[in-house]
Amino acid sequence: MIPQLQVGCRFPDFEVPDHTGALRRLSDFAGKDPLALIIYRGWW
């Protein structure tokens, strides 16, 4: 089980494909520019 994230906790690094299919890691972007992470649950 994954522990719940708390305010101020570091988000775990993960890897997902981008719109071209290339794999991208959260750590590739974090700390370089402002970052907004949006997670959609499903394909409605």
C-alpha positions, 0 to 999 in steps of 0.5 A: 500500500502507498502511504498517503501524501501529506502537505509538504511531503515530497511527491514520489518520482514516476515515469509516464509516456508523453504525447509522442510516446517518449517516457518522461520522469517527474524529476526531469521537470521538478525544480527547474520551472513552476510545475502543475501536476494534473491527474485525470482518473479515467477517459470520460 
